Amino acid sequence: MTERALVTGAAGFIGSHLSRRLVADGVEVVGLDDLSDGSLDNLREAPEIRFVEADIRDEAAVADAARGCATIYHQGAKRAVPRSIAFPVETTDVNVRGLLNVLLAARAENATIVAASSSSVYGDQDEFPLHESMELRPCSPYAASKVTGEVYAGSFWRSHEVRSVSLRYFNVYGPGQDPENEYAAVVPRFIVACLTGTPPVIFGDGDQARDFTFIDDVVEANIVASRASDEAWGRAFNIGGGEPPTSVNQLLAKIAALTDTRPEPVHEPTRAGDVRLTEADISLAADLLGFQPRVPIEEGLRRTVASFRASDADVGARTGA
């Protein structure tokens, strides 16, 4: 019998990559998304997906989409720290109530949940690398919503035996990431700036550093987490790139070299809620999930820049530009 899985946020960056991988693995995929941030263009290469347009706050819609699913990959959320500071109620409502609806659906279907969390739950820390036993210090409503989601997931494992794993993503990047969104991540913004000759924007001095994780490694983390042993249920795990952190200034220099450009960045004030450093200790995920990142940042950036160039060429060919 073919395995069936639900992916929430299926039309978004991570959700679409994950959905396409599952289809390639022979899984029957139900994709749920309200298309407020995601795009159906992200799923063009996987017409086999049964797409459901719905809000994850709609308990009945989530329950219906999850019917018959053995696994729920919960990627749907209102992301971005700056947006959560501007819209804390919406962020909390979508991220917390949406996760609760997924937990309820998983309980009804006896399904396993792999839920997206975030490195932002750590906030600013004095000790590095960051490990799962540290006190969490969320600095934004977005981070707080992810902490709450982890707590809910753990409680449902202990009270209802709903199998769940929460994955704390560290700065995911890769092909298909949207540079146009107001809250776009730094990698696609820098690539587009270099390719178009516009000044890239750096918030603060640029010495803030991040643990960047390539999208293929994040997808693989979801797959291995869905097959975890009992020891992993109800717990959260760091999913990072496995390399020393890269500063924002270093990131721009790497992208500039790949695009053969010499960008002149514009510096703007540090954004509220941003942390100075992220660096993941991924030993727990390696031990209990078998997770091992395989794409170093130089290779990941090379693939990402190439995909942006190919996308521009494809758009030009289709429009006659």
Secondary structure, DSSP 8 states (H G I E B T S, - for coil): ---EEEEETTTSHHHHHHHHHHHHTT-EEEEEE--SS--GGGGTT-TTSEEEE--TT-HHHHHHHTTT-SEEEE------HHHHHH-HHHHHIIIIIHHHHHHHHHHHHT-EEEEEEEGGGG-S-SSSSB-TTS-----SHHHHHHHHHHHHHHHHHHHH---EEEEEE-SEE-TT--SSSTT--HHHHHHHHHHHT---EEETTS--EE--EEHHHHHHHHHHHHT--GGGTTEEEEE--SS--EEHHHHHHHHHHHHT-----EEE---TT--SB--B--HHHHHHH-------HHHHHHHHHHHHHHHHHHHHHHHT-
